[in-house]
Amino acid sequence: MNANYVAMIVILIIWLGIFLYIFRLDKKVENLTKG
């Protein structure tokens, strides 16, 4: 395994997690404003 390859995968996973977290927060805010 190449160290750079592993680092790239880790960064992608972190970015995906951040994206999903923000997406969920946006959905929650939408529900709160509608409700």
N, CA, C and O atoms as CSV, one atom per row, in Angstrom:
chain,resi,resn,atom,element,x,y,z
A,1,MET,N,N,0.848,-1.211,0.000
A,1,MET,CA,C,0.000,0.000,0.000
A,1,MET,C,C,0.877,1.251,0.000
A,1,MET,O,O,1.854,1.350,0.742
A,2,ASN,N,N,0.509,2.175,-0.829
A,2,ASN,CA,C,1.247,3.437,-0.898
A,2,ASN,C,C,0.696,4.388,0.157
A,2,ASN,O,O,-0.518,4.498,0.327
A,3,ALA,N,N,1.588,5.072,0.862
A,3,ALA,CA,C,1.172,5.984,1.933
A,3,ALA,C,C,0.291,7.104,1.377
A,3,ALA,O,O,-0.699,7.488,1.999
A,4,ASN,N,N,0.657,7.623,0.207
A,4,ASN,CA,C,-0.137,8.695,-0.402
A,4,ASN,C,C,-1.543,8.203,-0.743
A,4,ASN,O,O,-2.520,8.938,-0.596
A,5,TYR,N,N,-1.635,6.958,-1.196
A,5,TYR,CA,C,-2.926,6.360,-1.547
A,5,TYR,C,C,-3.821,6.271,-0.317
A,5,TYR,O,O,-5.005,6.605,-0.369
A,6,VAL,N,N,-3.237,5.814,0.795
A,6,VAL,CA,C,-3.992,5.696,2.049
A,6,VAL,C,C,-4.454,7.073,2.511
A,6,VAL,O,O,-5.605,7.243,2.916
A,7,ALA,N,N,-3.559,8.054,2.451
A,7,ALA,CA,C,-3.903,9.414,2.885
A,7,ALA,C,C,-5.043,9.970,2.035
A,7,ALA,O,O,-5.940,10.633,2.553
A,8,MET,N,N,-5.008,9.701,0.738
A,8,MET,CA,C,-6.053,10.199,-0.154
A,8,MET,C,C,-7.409,9.599,0.216
A,8,MET,O,O,-8.417,10.306,0.244
A,9,ILE,N,N,-7.432,8.295,0.500
A,9,ILE,CA,C,-8.681,7.629,0.884
A,9,ILE,C,C,-9.212,8.213,2.194
A,9,ILE,O,O,-10.408,8.474,2.322
A,10,VAL,N,N,-8.324,8.417,3.160
A,10,VAL,CA,C,-8.737,8.968,4.458
A,10,VAL,C,C,-9.350,10.353,4.269
A,10,VAL,O,O,-10.390,10.659,4.852
A,11,ILE,N,N,-8.706,11.188,3.455
A,11,ILE,CA,C,-9.215,12.548,3.207
A,11,ILE,C,C,-10.582,12.479,2.530
A,11,ILE,O,O,-11.483,13.243,2.878
A,12,LEU,N,N,-10.744,11.577,1.574
A,12,LEU,CA,C,-12.036,11.441,0.890
A,12,LEU,C,C,-13.125,11.026,1.870
A,12,LEU,O,O,-14.235,11.556,1.823
A,13,ILE,N,N,-12.818,10.079,2.761
A,13,ILE,CA,C,-13.798,9.625,3.756
A,13,ILE,C,C,-14.184,10.775,4.681
A,13,ILE,O,O,-15.360,10.946,5.003
A,14,ILE,N,N,-13.195,11.565,5.111
A,14,ILE,CA,C,-13.463,12.698,6.004
A,14,ILE,C,C,-14.358,13.713,5.293
A,14,ILE,O,O,-15.325,14.199,5.878
A,15,TRP,N,N,-14.043,14.036,4.036
A,15,TRP,CA,C,-14.854,15.004,3.289
A,15,TRP,C,C,-16.274,14.496,3.106
A,15,TRP,O,O,-17.232,15.262,3.206
A,16,LEU,N,N,-16.409,13.193,2.835
A,16,LEU,CA,C,-17.738,12.612,2.671
A,16,LEU,C,C,-18.529,12.729,3.973
A,16,LEU,O,O,-19.716,13.054,3.958
A,17,GLY,N,N,-17.866,12.462,5.096
A,17,GLY,CA,C,-18.513,12.582,6.403
A,17,GLY,C,C,-18.968,14.005,6.676
A,17,GLY,O,O,-20.080,14.228,7.153
A,18,ILE,N,N,-18.105,14.970,6.372
A,18,ILE,CA,C,-18.448,16.387,6.586
A,18,ILE,C,C,-19.643,16.760,5.707
A,18,ILE,O,O,-20.564,17.437,6.164
A,19,PHE,N,N,-19.628,16.320,4.453
A,19,PHE,CA,C,-20.711,16.639,3.527
A,19,PHE,C,C,-22.041,16.086,4.030
A,19,PHE,O,O,-23.052,16.788,4.032
A,20,LEU,N,N,-22.034,14.816,4.458
A,20,LEU,CA,C,-23.266,14.204,4.959
A,20,LEU,C,C,-23.739,14.903,6.226
A,20,LEU,O,O,-24.941,15.084,6.421
A,21,TYR,N,N,-22.803,15.299,7.091
A,21,TYR,CA,C,-23.143,15.985,8.342
A,21,TYR,C,C,-23.827,17.314,8.042
A,21,TYR,O,O,-24.859,17.630,8.635
A,22,ILE,N,N,-23.258,18.093,7.124
A,22,ILE,CA,C,-23.839,19.392,6.753
A,22,ILE,C,C,-25.195,19.180,6.084
A,22,ILE,O,O,-26.138,19.927,6.344
A,23,PHE,N,N,-25.297,18.166,5.225
A,23,PHE,CA,C,-26.553,17.876,4.530
A,23,PHE,C,C,-27.651,17.564,5.534
A,23,PHE,O,O,-28.781,18.028,5.384
A,24,ARG,N,N,-27.324,16.772,6.568
A,24,ARG,CA,C,-28.295,16.435,7.612
A,24,ARG,C,C,-28.705,17.680,8.387
A,24,ARG,O,O,-29.885,17.865,8.685
A,25,LEU,N,N,-27.743,18.534,8.713
A,25,LEU,CA,C,-28.063,19.766,9.444
A,25,LEU,C,C,-29.006,20.632,8.618
A,25,LEU,O,O,-29.953,21.208,9.154
A,26,ASP,N,N,-28.748,20.728,7.307
A,26,ASP,CA,C,-29.621,21.518,6.433
A,26,ASP,C,C,-31.042,20.956,6.446
A,26,ASP,O,O,-32.011,21.713,6.493
A,27,LYS,N,N,-31.163,19.638,6.405
A,27,LYS,CA,C,-32.486,19.015,6.435
A,27,LYS,C,C,-33.185,19.331,7.759
A,27,LYS,O,O,-34.379,19.633,7.772
A,28,LYS,N,N,-32.454,19.264,8.866
A,28,LYS,CA,C,-33.032,19.557,10.181
A,28,LYS,C,C,-33.505,21.003,10.239
A,28,LYS,O,O,-34.601,21.281,10.725
A,29,VAL,N,N,-32.688,21.920,9.749
A,29,VAL,CA,C,-33.050,23.342,9.752
A,29,VAL,C,C,-34.302,23.553,8.901
A,29,VAL,O,O,-35.193,24.313,9.279
A,30,GLU,N,N,-34.367,22.879,7.753
A,30,GLU,CA,C,-35.531,22.988,6.879
A,30,GLU,C,C,-36.786,22.538,7.613
A,30,GLU,O,O,-37.814,23.214,7.561
A,31,ASN,N,N,-36.707,21.402,8.295
A,31,ASN,CA,C,-37.857,20.876,9.029
A,31,ASN,C,C,-38.262,21.826,10.149
A,31,ASN,O,O,-39.452,22.028,10.391
A,32,LEU,N,N,-37.282,22.412,10.835
A,32,LEU,CA,C,-37.582,23.335,11.929
A,32,LEU,C,C,-38.283,24.583,11.402
A,32,LEU,O,O,-39.252,25.047,12.001
A,33,THR,N,N,-37.803,25.125,10.293
A,33,THR,CA,C,-38.395,26.354,9.748
A,33,THR,C,C,-39.796,26.071,9.206
A,33,THR,O,O,-40.683,26.916,9.326
A,34,LYS,N,N,-40.005,24.901,8.615
A,34,LYS,CA,C,-41.330,24.544,8.088
A,34,LYS,C,C,-42.295,24.274,9.238
A,34,LYS,O,O,-43.436,24.735,9.223
A,35,GLY,N,N,-41.827,23.523,10.235
A,35,GLY,CA,C,-42.680,23.145,11.362
A,35,GLY,C,C,-42.968,24.332,12.242
A,35,GLY,O,O,-43.673,24.202,13.243
